[in-house]
Amino acid sequence: DWCVFCIEQEGQSRRSAMQCFRFASWEKERDKEELQVPARSQSARSNSSISTDHDARRSGSECCSLTVSSEISVESFGRYRQLSLPQRPNNDLRIFTFQELKSATRSFSRALMIGEGGFGCVYRGTIRSTLEPRRSLDVAIKQLGRKGLQVITPIL
Ligand SMILES: Nc1ncnc2c1ncn2[C@@H]1O[C@H](COP(=O)(O)OP(=O)(O)OP(=O)(O)O)[C@@H](O)[C@H]1O
């Protein structure tokens, strides 16, 4: 019911932004486990390390990185509510379903694993550009692992 993600721009500092979003259980029931990725916005602009596929097209970079977990329970994350950002229905975030990310990484195939950090494994994936649907974007998708949750605990 929670997703954590970070967005990174190729060629810049790896650790740039990490935020938590809460997803209501009814959304899950409707297969709406979603990951929100900042698109072009004022707030995104103010953080130069956040990458969007619009920006990617402008900069020539086609790489961004996401972190997602499908296994985190409400119980285990309930105490981290203070980290969540309000859902902003009118924002310009791009939303991915968990299913899309799963497909992009061929069910988080080990063959597509490109690295592992303290919070989980990173996979190479391919998603469609919203601006040009026929265009594919290479992305790095990070899946938050249980080890990652253990890392979060002492910080809070
Ligand atoms: N956008 C990316 N493009 C290519 N490889 C990446 C990308 N993001 C991560 N990786 C690979 O995955 C590895 C782990 O990345 P990750 O971001 O998880 O590292 P970390 O910052 O040490 O982890 P954490 O933030 O979880 O502590 C990297 O060392 C790199 O090899």
Ligand as a Chemical Component Dictionary entry (heavy atoms), coordinates in Angstrom:
data_LIG
# 
_chem_comp.id                   LIG 
_chem_comp.type                 NON-POLYMER 
_chem_comp.pdbx_formal_charge   0 
_chem_comp.three_letter_code    LIG 
# 
loop_
_chem_comp_atom.comp_id 
_chem_comp_atom.atom_id 
_chem_comp_atom.alt_atom_id 
_chem_comp_atom.type_symbol 
_chem_comp_atom.charge 
_chem_comp_atom.model_Cartn_x 
_chem_comp_atom.model_Cartn_y 
_chem_comp_atom.model_Cartn_z 
_chem_comp_atom.pdbx_ordinal 
LIG N1  N1  N 0 19.757 5.159 -13.270 1  
LIG C1  C1  C 0 20.631 4.151 -13.241 2  
LIG N2  N2  N 0 21.256 3.783 -14.354 3  
LIG C2  C2  C 0 22.131 2.746 -14.339 4  
LIG N3  N3  N 0 22.420 2.018 -13.263 5  
LIG C3  C3  C 0 21.827 2.363 -12.119 6  
LIG C4  C4  C 0 20.905 3.437 -12.041 7  
LIG N4  N4  N 0 20.457 3.540 -10.773 8  
LIG C5  C5  C 0 21.104 2.581 -10.090 9  
LIG N5  N5  N 0 21.924 1.868 -10.889 10 
LIG C6  C6  C 0 22.770 0.724 -10.503 11 
LIG O1  O1  O 0 22.263 0.145 -9.332  12 
LIG C7  C7  C 0 23.220 0.252 -8.283  13 
LIG C8  C8  C 0 22.497 0.517 -7.004  14 
LIG O2  O2  O 0 21.880 1.763 -7.133  15 
LIG P1  P1  P 0 21.198 2.417 -5.916  16 
LIG O3  O3  O 0 20.587 3.691 -6.321  17 
LIG O4  O4  O 0 20.280 1.406 -5.306  18 
LIG O5  O5  O 0 22.467 2.653 -5.017  19 
LIG P2  P2  P 0 22.519 3.310 -3.611  20 
LIG O6  O6  O 0 22.329 4.783 -3.739  21 
LIG O7  O7  O 0 23.772 2.829 -2.991  22 
LIG O8  O8  O 0 21.287 2.625 -2.943  23 
LIG P3  P3  P 0 20.336 3.124 -1.803  24 
LIG O9  O9  O 0 19.841 4.484 -2.161  25 
LIG O10 O10 O 0 19.246 2.084 -1.858  26 
LIG O11 O11 O 0 21.146 3.075 -0.547  27 
LIG C9  C9  C 0 24.158 1.347 -8.716  28 
LIG O12 O12 O 0 25.410 1.208 -8.159  29 
LIG C10 C10 C 0 24.174 1.201 -10.194 30 
LIG O13 O13 O 0 25.052 0.163 -10.553 31 
# 
loop_
_chem_comp_bond.comp_id 
_chem_comp_bond.atom_id_1 
_chem_comp_bond.atom_id_2 
_chem_comp_bond.value_order 
_chem_comp_bond.pdbx_ordinal 
LIG N1  C1  SING 1  
LIG C1  N2  SING 2  
LIG C1  C4  DOUB 3  
LIG N2  C2  DOUB 4  
LIG C2  N3  SING 5  
LIG N3  C3  DOUB 6  
LIG C3  C4  SING 7  
LIG C3  N5  SING 8  
LIG C4  N4  SING 9  
LIG N4  C5  DOUB 10 
LIG C5  N5  SING 11 
LIG N5  C6  SING 12 
LIG C6  O1  SING 13 
LIG C6  C10 SING 14 
LIG O1  C7  SING 15 
LIG C7  C8  SING 16 
LIG C7  C9  SING 17 
LIG C8  O2  SING 18 
LIG O2  P1  SING 19 
LIG P1  O3  DOUB 20 
LIG P1  O4  SING 21 
LIG P1  O5  SING 22 
LIG O5  P2  SING 23 
LIG P2  O6  DOUB 24 
LIG P2  O7  SING 25 
LIG P2  O8  SING 26 
LIG O8  P3  SING 27 
LIG P3  O9  DOUB 28 
LIG P3  O10 SING 29 
LIG P3  O11 SING 30 
LIG C9  O12 SING 31 
LIG C9  C10 SING 32 
LIG C10 O13 SING 33 
# 
